[in-house]
Amino acid sequence: MIVVQQVLILFFMIITGFVAKRLKIISNDLNEGMINLVLYVMLPSLILTSMNFDFSLEMLVKSGKILLISLVIYFIIMLFSFLIPKIVGGEISQKVIYQYAFIFVNVAYMGYPVVNSVYGKIGVFYTAIFNLPFNLFIWTVGLWILTKDHEEFKGQVSSFELKKFINPAIISVFVGFALFLFSIHLPDIVYDTLGILGGATMPLSMIFIGSILADVDSRDILTDKKALVYSVLRQTLVPLAVLYLLKALGFTGYMVGIPAVISGMPTAANTALMASKYKNDYHLASRLVFISTFVSIFTIPVIVMLV
């Protein structure tokens, strides 16, 4: 019941953002500023405070395990993603969106808040480690998927730049992990300040999600049955497969819960932006973000309770 309540709280925050955008309380400029605030200030603050633990060999070993689990899961999901275009059909610009969305889910603006609300500080610690491969693969495999059918963009994959992988959240993970390794504690005033800023990650992220959903034509959403069926299947079958595979391999606790919950997140919020930039179906990408986020309200509590 507590899990359901936590997810409902997130949902009501999304609704708040949705209504605020429809009432023009939130403008596009404010939206951009809000997401930059989350990316550059709030989320790094949350990660830093959540990694402020004394060094523990057990936590170090678990960090290595969860990073390995993440790499294996991404590898398997990427392999299966090549079946998605054949299953969904349609135009090439739509097939690649489904394939991209199958691999890359909302690990930041939904993943961290959900894990934080369910597992707390220690959950965010392991999630930060688990999410490291995401940032690498989205700018390599993800970029390749979106550009492989466009001659004008093909060179961008081979010219991968390290700076695309580096962002404030990644930097905070490495800084936080260094603090953990050497048992360095932040001064109380710094820790408390970062704690307050990090606490704003959840409401601001959810309000942002709601505001981008407000830009989607509801008529398109109601008529796109393929996207709805896809979202339901993706957000139930994949996390359930991860859950039972890890349990069968003898993993327990966070080693099962975090991979299962993160793999059940909705489509990554940047999918529409990436689709537009690389000339794929932007409207489908927007609908997938909305529909999958809505579906997650029902699927995430189920996954968490099964863990």
C-alpha positions in Angstrom: 0.0 0.0 0.0 2.9 2.4 0.8 4.4 1.7 -2.6 1.1 2.5 -4.3 0.8 5.7 -2.3 4.3 6.8 -3.3 3.7 6.2 -7.0 0.3 8.0 -6.7 2.1 11.0 -5.2 4.4 11.0 -8.3 1.3 10.8 -10.5 -0.4 13.8 -8.9 2.8 15.8 -9.3 2.7 14.9 -13.0 -0.9 16.0 -13.2 0.1 19.3 -11.5 2.6 19.9 -14.3 0.1 18.9 -16.9 -2.6 21.3 -15.7 -0.1 24.1 -15.1 1.2 23.9 -18.7 -2.4 23.7 -20.1 -3.3 26.8 -18.1 -0.1 28.5 -19.4 1.3 28.9 -15.9 4.3 27.1 -17.2 5.8 28.5 -20.4 8.2 26.7 -22.8 11.1 28.9 -21.5 10.2 28.1 -17.9 10.1 24.4 -18.8 13.6 24.6 -20.3 14.9 26.4 -17.3 13.2 23.9 -14.9 14.8 20.9 -16.6 18.2 22.5 -16.6 17.8 23.2 -12.9 17.1 19.5 -12.3 19.9 18.3 -14.5 22.6 20.7 -13.3 21.6 21.3 -9.7 18.9 19.2 -8.1 19.8 15.7 -9.4 23.5 16.0 -8.8 22.7 17.2 -5.3 20.5 14.2 -4.7 23.2 11.8 -5.9 26.0 13.4 -3.9 24.0 13.3 -0.6 22.9 9.7 -1.3 26.5 8.6 -1.8 27.8 10.2 1.4 28.4 6.9 3.2 31.4 5.5 5.2 33.4 3.1 3.1 32.1 -0.4 3.2 33.7 -3.4 1.4 30.2 -4.9 1.2 28.8 -1.8 -0.6 31.9 -1.7 -2.9 31.3 -5.3 -3.9 27.6 -4.7 -4.4 28.4 -1.7 -6.6 30.6 -3.8 -8.8 27.9 -6.5 -9.0 25.1 -4.0 -9.9 27.3 -2.4 -12.6 27.9 -5.8 -14.1 24.2 -6.6 -13.9 23.4 -3.3 -15.7 25.9 -4.1 -18.5 24.5 -7.6 -19.0 20.9 -6.3 -19.0 21.6 -3.6 -21.5 23.4 -6.1 -23.7 20.4 -8.5 -23.7 17.9 -5.7 -24.2 19.9 -4.3 -27.1 19.9 -7.7 -28.8 16.2 -8.1 -28.4 15.6 -4.5 -29.7 16.5 -5.7 -33.2 13.3 -7.7 -33.2 11.2 -4.7 -32.4 11.1 -3.1 -35.9 9.9 -6.4 -37.4 7.2 -6.8 -34.8 5.8 -3.3 -34.8 6.0 -2.7 -38.6 5.2 0.7 -40.1 7.6 3.3 -41.6 11.3 3.3 -40.9 11.0 6.6 -39.0 8.6 4.9 -36.7 10.4 1.5 -36.4 13.6 3.2 -35.1 11.6 5.1 -32.4 10.2 1.9 -31.0 13.6 0.3 -31.1 15.2 3.3 -29.4 12.4 3.5 -26.8 12.7 -0.3 -26.1 16.3 0.3 -24.9 16.3 3.7 -23.3 13.9 4.5 -20.5 13.5 7.4 -18.2 16.2 6.5 -15.7 16.7 10.1 -14.5 13.5 12.1 -14.2 11.4 9.0 -13.3 14.0 6.4 -12.2 15.7 8.3 -9.4 12.5 9.8 -7.8 10.8 6.4 -7.8 13.8 4.6 -6.4 14.3 7.4 -3.8 10.7 7.2 -2.7 10.7 3.4 -2.4 14.3 2.5 -1.3 15.6 5.8 0.1 19.2 7.1 0.1 20.9 3.7 -0.3 18.7 2.9 -3.3 19.8 6.1 -5.0 23.5 5.1 -4.3 23.1 1.9 -6.2 20.9 3.4 -8.9 23.6 5.9 -9.7 26.0 3.1 -10.4 23.4 1.1 -12.3 22.7 4.0 -14.6 26.3 4.6 -15.7 26.0 2.4 -18.9 22.9 4.3 -19.9 24.9 7.5 -20.6 27.4 5.6 -22.7 25.0 3.6 -24.8 22.5 6.4 -25.5 25.3 8.3 -27.3 26.6 5.3 -29.2 24.0 2.6 -29.7 21.1 5.0 -29.4 22.6 7.5 -31.8 23.4 4.7 -34.3 19.8 3.5 -34.2 18.4 7.0 -34.9 20.9 7.8 -37.7 21.6 4.5 -39.5 18.9 5.2 -42.1 20.0 8.8 -42.7 23.2 9.4 -44.8 23.6 13.0 -43.5 24.0 11.8 -39.9 26.0 8.7 -40.2 29.4 10.4 -39.5 28.1 11.5 -36.0 28.3 7.9 -34.7 31.9 7.3 -35.6 32.9 10.7 -34.2 31.7 10.0 -30.7 32.8 12.7 -28.3 33.5 12.1 -24.6 31.8 15.4 -23.6 28.5 13.8 -24.7 29.0 11.2 -22.0 30.0 13.7 -19.3 27.1 15.6 -17.6 26.5 16.9 -14.1 24.8 13.7 -12.9 27.7 11.6 -14.1 30.3 13.9 -12.5 28.3 13.8 -9.2 28.4 10.0 -9.4 32.2 9.9 -9.7 32.7 12.6 -7.0 30.2 10.9 -4.7 31.9 7.5 -5.2 35.3 9.0 -4.5 33.9 10.5 -1.2 32.5 7.0 -0.4 35.8 5.2 -1.2 37.8 7.5 1.1 35.0 7.9 3.8 35.0 11.7 3.3 32.0 13.4 4.8 30.6 16.6 3.5 30.5 19.5 6.1 27.1 19.6 7.7 26.1 22.9 6.1 27.1 21.7 2.7 25.3 18.3 3.2 22.1 20.0 4.5 22.1 22.5 1.6 22.6 19.7 -1.0 19.9 17.7 0.8 17.3 20.4 0.5 18.2 21.0 -3.2 18.2 17.2 -3.9 14.8 16.9 -2.3 13.4 19.2 -5.0 14.4 16.6 -7.7 11.2 14.6 -7.4 8.6 17.4 -7.6 10.4 19.4 -10.3 11.0 16.2 -12.4 7.4 15.2 -12.2 6.1 18.7 -13.0 8.4 18.7 -16.0 7.1 15.3 -17.2 3.5 16.6 -16.8 4.3 19.8 -18.7 5.8 18.0 -21.7 2.8 15.6 -21.8 0.5 18.6 -22.0 1.9 19.4 -25.4 0.7 16.1 -26.9 -2.6 15.9 -28.7 -4.9 13.8 -26.6 -6.8 12.6 -29.7 -3.7 11.0 -31.1 -3.0 9.3 -27.8 -6.5 7.7 -27.6 -6.3 6.4 -31.2 -2.7 5.0 -31.1 -3.5 1.5 -29.9 -0.1 0.2 -31.1 1.8 2.5 -28.8 -0.5 1.6 -25.9 -0.1 -2.2 -26.4 3.7 -1.7 -26.9 4.0 0.3 -23.7 2.0 -2.2 -21.6 4.0 -5.1 -22.9 7.4 -3.3 -22.7 6.8 -2.2 -19.1 5.6 -5.5 -17.8 7.5 -8.2 -19.7 11.0 -6.6 -19.6 11.0 -5.8 -15.8 9.4 -9.2 -15.0 12.0 -11.0 -17.1 14.8 -9.1 -15.3 13.2 -9.7 -11.9 12.8 -13.5 -12.3 16.2 -13.9 -14.1 18.1 -12.2 -11.3 16.1 -14.2 -8.6 16.9 -17.4 -10.4 20.6 -16.5 -10.4 20.4 -16.1 -6.6 20.4 -12.3 -6.3 18.3 -10.6 -3.6 17.4 -7.2 -2.2 18.7 -4.1 -4.1 20.5 -6.3 -6.6 17.0 -7.4 -7.8 14.8 -4.5 -7.0 16.7 -1.7 -8.6 17.4 -3.4 -12.0 13.8 -4.5 -12.1 12.3 -1.2 -11.2 14.6 0.8 -13.5 14.0 -1.5 -16.4 10.3 -0.9 -16.0 10.5 2.9 -16.3 8.6 4.7 -19.2 10.2 5.8 -22.4 13.1 8.3 -21.9 12.0 11.9 -21.8 14.6 12.9 -24.4 13.1 10.5 -27.0 11.0 13.2 -28.7 13.9 15.6 -28.8 16.3 13.0 -30.3 13.6 12.0 -32.8 13.1 15.5 -34.0 16.9 16.3 -34.2 17.6 13.2 -36.3 14.5 13.4 -38.5 12.5 10.5 -37.2 8.8 10.4 -36.2 8.7 13.1 -33.5 4.9 12.8 -32.9 5.1 9.1 -32.3 8.0 9.7 -29.9 5.9 12.3 -28.0 3.0 9.9 -27.8 5.2 7.1 -26.5 6.5 9.3 -23.7 3.0 10.2 -22.6 1.4 6.7 -23.0 4.3 4.9 -21.3 4.4 7.4 -18.4 0.7 6.9 -17.9 1.0 3.1 -18.1 3.9 3.2 -15.5 1.4 4.4 -12.9 -0.1 0.9 -12.9 3.0 -1.2 -13.8 5.6 0.2 -11.4 3.7 -0.6 -8.2 3.2 -4.2 -9.4 6.9 -4.6 -10.1 8.0 -3.1 -6.8 5.5 -5.3 -4.8 6.8 -8.5 -6.7 10.4 -7.7 -5.7 
